[in-house]
Amino acid sequence: MAALSFLYSQLFVTPPIPTHDFTEQTIIITGGNRGLGYEAARHILRLNAARVILAVRSISSGQTAKETLERDTKRWGAVDVYELDMASHASVQAFVMEMKTVNRLDAVLLNAGIFTQDFVLQDGYESTLAVNVVHTFLLAALLVPVLRRAAEAHGILPRLSIVASDRHVMNNLPEWKEENTFRVLNDPKRAKMSQRYPVSKLLQILLARAMAKRLADANGKPVIVVNSLTPGYTNSGLMNNAHGVTALAGALLAKAIARKTEVGSRTLVAAVSMGAESHGKYMNDSEIDGYVFLSVCVRCPANETRPALSPFVRSEDGAKAQEKMWKELLDILENRVAGISRVFG
């Protein structure tokens, strides 16, 4: 999203308050104890979800969130808390083992993510790659059989939504042309950490689209809806670990144009509410396909709209990068869990 479009979205567009009915549904929210995930959980409980599962790194903070959510929504017993450390593939696998006992799972909101400017290895990968990409898609892949089983047992169309970012436009992933892109990104001598967050979000969008292709039947009808979204720039606490000029710029931007966390969370609920029409799509301002209105563009025709997805994502190179990165990701996931690629048929 270009700078003018981004500013227009932040300053003049307010995502609508969610109204989707979640009656009888069970939804997992990663990182649901704070920020966007917490506010999304509040909306989903208000909209009658039977069960909201908060997947959190700290059980104690999760329990605190549970108590507050249930008290505020008067939905006693509707929230469960499970431990999940997205920096650890062992924790991801342990969490999925717990989820296999869930009778019905309607949707998964993959919200947990990190922003850091420091190169730190977590479970063999730079921490941003580990949390935002490798383990996010490991979790998604391991939950596919659980979602498929729920679809067959309850006649539902499950959904899986990934919280990406409009900041994916800041990088065109030139490393995709390297023989092994993940290896290059994981090299501390070559890593450009100032770009690591937008790179991770770009990868999320590409890989979500690749996954969506593998979770559709021969006619293109989804067996599990997969979409991605941007919540816009919000006061969610994401940049609490930023430092230096980046921290200062983030603080100034937050004061000037950031959405309230509750407002940003509406976009998460919108994405996880969607059906087959959103499969493989990216959402901006709670709208499918992510188009932005350019009324502030002086030289643009009146009422012109342009896609919020970056030109790179929409390009031929973007399509090639998408397939290459999917193959690399599956190799990584196979090293984590042998045979995992078979869930995609």
C-alpha positions in Angstrom: 0.0 0.0 0.0 1.5 3.3 -1.1 2.1 6.0 1.5 -1.0 8.1 0.5 -3.2 5.1 0.5 -1.9 4.0 3.9 -2.6 7.4 5.4 -6.1 7.5 3.9 -6.9 4.1 5.3 -5.5 5.0 8.8 -7.1 8.4 9.0 -10.4 8.1 7.1 -11.5 4.4 7.2 -12.9 2.8 10.3 -13.5 -0.9 10.0 -17.1 -1.8 10.9 -18.0 -3.3 14.2 -18.3 -7.1 13.6 -21.8 -8.6 13.5 -21.2 -12.2 12.4 -22.9 -14.8 14.5 -20.5 -17.4 15.9 -23.1 -19.5 17.7 -21.9 -23.1 18.4 -18.5 -22.3 17.1 -15.0 -22.9 18.6 -12.2 -20.5 17.6 -8.5 -20.7 18.5 -6.7 -17.3 18.8 -2.9 -17.4 19.1 -1.6 -14.5 21.2 -5.1 -14.0 22.6 -4.1 -12.7 26.0 -3.2 -9.2 24.8 -3.5 -6.6 22.0 -5.3 -7.5 18.8 -5.9 -11.1 19.8 -7.5 -10.2 23.1 -9.8 -7.6 21.6 -10.8 -10.0 18.8 -11.6 -12.6 21.5 -13.8 -10.1 23.2 -15.8 -9.5 19.9 -16.1 -13.2 19.2 -17.4 -13.9 22.7 -19.9 -11.1 22.3 -21.0 -12.7 19.1 -22.0 -15.9 20.8 -19.0 -18.2 20.2 -19.5 -21.4 22.2 -15.8 -21.6 23.0 -12.7 -19.4 22.5 -9.3 -21.0 23.0 -6.6 -18.6 24.0 -3.2 -20.0 22.9 -0.6 -18.1 24.9 3.0 -18.2 26.0 2.2 -17.4 29.6 -0.5 -19.4 31.3 -0.8 -16.9 34.1 -1.3 -14.0 31.8 -3.8 -16.1 29.8 -5.7 -16.9 32.9 -5.9 -13.2 33.7 -7.2 -12.5 30.2 -9.7 -15.3 30.5 -11.1 -13.9 33.8 -11.4 -10.4 32.4 -13.0 -11.5 29.1 -15.6 -13.7 30.8 -16.4 -11.0 33.4 -16.8 -8.3 30.8 -18.9 -10.4 28.3 -20.8 -12.3 31.0 -19.8 -15.5 29.1 -18.7 -17.6 32.1 -16.8 -20.8 31.1 -16.6 -19.9 27.4 -12.8 -19.3 27.4 -10.1 -21.9 27.7 -6.3 -21.2 28.0 -3.6 -23.4 26.6 0.2 -22.9 26.6 1.8 -22.2 23.2 5.3 -20.7 22.6 5.5 -19.9 19.0 9.3 -19.7 19.2 9.4 -23.5 19.9 8.4 -26.2 17.5 8.1 -28.6 20.4 5.5 -26.3 22.0 3.6 -26.0 18.8 3.4 -29.8 18.5 2.4 -30.2 22.2 -0.4 -27.6 21.7 -1.7 -29.5 18.6 -1.8 -32.7 20.5 -4.1 -31.0 23.0 -6.3 -29.6 20.1 -6.8 -33.1 18.8 -9.1 -33.7 21.7 -11.3 -30.8 20.8 -14.7 -32.1 19.5 -15.3 -29.2 17.1 -13.0 -26.6 15.7 -14.4 -24.0 13.4 -11.7 -21.4 12.9 -8.1 -20.6 13.8 -6.9 -17.0 14.0 -3.1 -17.0 13.7 -2.4 -13.7 15.4 0.8 -14.2 17.4 3.8 -12.5 16.0 6.9 -10.5 17.0 8.8 -7.4 15.9 12.5 -7.3 16.7 15.5 -5.5 15.3 17.9 -7.9 16.9 19.2 -11.1 15.3 18.6 -13.9 17.8 18.3 -17.6 17.0 15.2 -19.4 18.2 14.9 -23.1 17.6 17.4 -22.9 14.8 16.0 -19.8 13.0 16.2 -16.1 13.4 13.4 -15.3 15.8 11.2 -13.4 13.5 11.3 -16.1 10.9 10.8 -18.8 13.6 7.7 -17.1 15.1 6.1 -15.3 12.2 6.7 -17.8 9.5 8.1 -21.2 10.2 6.1 -22.0 13.3 3.0 -20.1 12.2 2.8 -22.4 9.2 3.8 -25.5 11.2 0.9 -24.8 13.5 -1.4 -24.2 10.5 -0.3 -27.4 8.8 -0.7 -29.5 12.0 -4.2 -28.2 12.6 -5.4 -29.0 9.0 -6.3 -32.6 10.0 -8.2 -31.3 13.1 -10.1 -28.8 10.9 -10.8 -31.5 8.3 -12.2 -33.8 10.9 -14.5 -31.0 12.3 -15.7 -30.3 8.7 -16.7 -33.9 8.2 -18.3 -34.4 11.6 -20.2 -31.1 11.7 -20.8 -30.2 8.1 -18.9 -26.9 8.4 -16.4 -25.0 6.3 -13.5 -24.3 8.7 -11.4 -21.1 8.4 -7.8 -20.3 9.0 -6.8 -16.6 9.0 -3.3 -15.2 9.2 -2.6 -11.7 10.6 -0.1 -10.2 8.1 0.5 -6.5 7.6 0.3 -3.8 5.0 4.0 -3.2 5.7 4.7 -6.2 3.3 4.9 -3.5 0.6 8.2 -2.3 2.0 10.1 -5.3 0.6 10.2 -7.3 -2.7 12.2 -10.2 -1.2 15.2 -10.1 -3.6 16.5 -13.1 -1.7 13.9 -15.3 -3.4 16.2 -15.7 -6.4 18.9 -17.2 -4.2 19.3 -21.0 -4.2 17.9 -21.3 -0.7 16.1 -18.2 0.5 15.5 -19.2 4.1 19.2 -20.0 4.5 20.1 -16.5 3.3 17.6 -14.9 5.6 19.0 -17.0 8.4 22.5 -15.8 7.9 23.4 -13.2 10.5 26.1 -11.7 8.2 23.5 -11.0 5.5 20.4 -10.3 7.5 18.9 -6.8 7.2 17.0 -6.7 10.4 15.4 -3.3 9.7 13.5 -5.1 6.9 12.9 -8.4 8.7 9.4 -7.6 9.9 8.0 -6.6 6.5 9.8 -9.6 5.0 8.1 -11.9 7.4 4.7 -10.4 6.6 5.4 -10.7 2.9 6.2 -14.3 3.4 3.0 -14.8 5.3 0.9 -13.5 2.4 2.8 -15.5 -0.2 2.6 -18.7 1.8 -1.0 -18.2 2.8 -1.9 -18.0 -0.9 0.2 -21.1 -1.6 -1.5 -23.0 1.2 -4.9 -22.0 -0.1 -4.1 -23.6 -3.4 -3.4 -26.9 -1.7 -6.6 -26.7 0.4 -9.1 -26.6 -2.5 -10.6 -29.4 -4.5 -10.3 -30.0 -8.2 -12.9 -27.3 -8.9 -11.2 -24.7 -6.7 -13.7 -25.0 -3.9 -11.9 -24.7 -0.5 -12.0 -27.5 2.0 -10.6 -25.1 4.5 -10.8 -21.4 3.9 -7.4 -19.7 4.1 -7.0 -15.9 4.0 -4.6 -13.2 5.3 -5.2 -9.7 6.5 -3.8 -6.4 7.7 -5.2 -4.8 10.8 -3.6 -1.5 9.8 -1.3 0.3 12.2 -2.6 -0.1 15.7 -1.6 0.6 19.3 -1.3 -3.2 19.9 2.1 -3.2 21.7 3.8 -5.0 18.8 6.7 -2.5 18.7 7.4 -2.5 22.5 10.8 -4.1 21.8 11.9 -1.6 19.1 14.8 0.7 19.9 16.6 3.7 18.5 15.2 5.7 15.6 12.7 2.9 14.9 11.2 3.2 18.4 11.0 6.9 18.1 9.4 6.8 14.6 6.9 4.2 15.8 5.9 6.3 18.8 5.4 9.4 16.7 3.4 7.4 14.1 1.3 5.8 16.9 0.3 9.2 18.3 -0.5 10.6 14.8 -2.4 7.9 13.0 -2.6 4.6 14.9 -5.9 2.9 15.3 -7.1 1.9 18.7 -6.4 -1.8 19.4 -10.2 -2.6 19.5 -10.7 -1.0 16.1 -7.8 -2.9 14.6 -9.2 -6.1 16.0 -12.3 -5.7 14.0 -10.3 -6.7 10.9 -9.3 -10.0 12.5 -12.9 -10.9 13.3 -13.9 -9.9 9.8 -11.3 -12.3 8.2 -12.2 -15.2 10.4 -15.9 -14.7 9.7 -15.5 -15.0 5.9 -16.4 -18.0 3.8 -15.2 -19.4 0.5 -15.3 -16.0 -1.2 -12.2 -15.0 0.8 -10.1 -18.2 0.0 -6.6 -17.3 -0.9 -7.4 -13.6 -0.6 -5.9 -10.7 1.4 -8.1 -8.4 3.4 -7.6 -4.7 4.0 -10.0 -2.6 6.2 -12.1 -5.7 6.6 -12.7 -5.9 2.8 -11.8 -8.8 0.6 -9.1 -8.2 -2.0 -7.7 -5.3 -0.1 -8.6 -2.4 -2.4 -7.9 1.1 -1.1 -9.7 4.3 -2.1 -7.4 7.1 -3.5 -9.4 10.2 -2.9 -6.3 11.9 -1.6 -4.3 11.3 -4.8 -4.1 14.6 -6.6 -3.4 13.1 -10.1 -5.7 10.1 -9.8 -9.1 9.8 -11.5 -12.0 10.4 -9.2 -13.0 7.4 -7.1 -10.0 5.4 -8.3 -9.1 2.2 -6.3 -5.9 0.2 -6.3 -5.1 -3.1 -4.7 -3.5 -2.9 -1.3 -1.4 -5.9 -2.2 2.1 -4.9 -3.3 2.9 -4.9 -7.1 5.5 -7.6 -6.3 2.9 -10.0 -4.8 0.7 -9.4 -7.8 3.5 -9.9 -10.3 4.8 -12.9 -12.2 7.9 -12.8 -10.1 5.7 -12.8 -7.0 3.9 -16.0 -8.2 7.3 -17.7 -8.8 8.6 -16.6 -5.4 5.4 -17.9 -3.8 5.9 -21.4 -5.2 9.6 -21.5 -4.5 9.1 -20.3 -0.9 6.3 -22.9 -0.4 8.7 -25.7 -1.5 11.4 -24.4 0.9 8.9 -24.1 3.7 7.7 -27.7 3.3 11.3 -28.9 3.4 11.7 -27.1 6.7 8.4 -28.4 8.1 9.3 -32.0 7.1 12.5 -31.7 9.1 10.3 -30.7 12.1 7.6 -33.3 11.5 8.2 -36.1 9.1 5.3 -36.6 6.6 3.6 -33.3 7.4 3.4 -32.3 3.7 0.9 -35.2 3.2 -1.8 -33.1 4.9 -2.0 -31.0 1.7 -2.6 -34.1 -0.5 
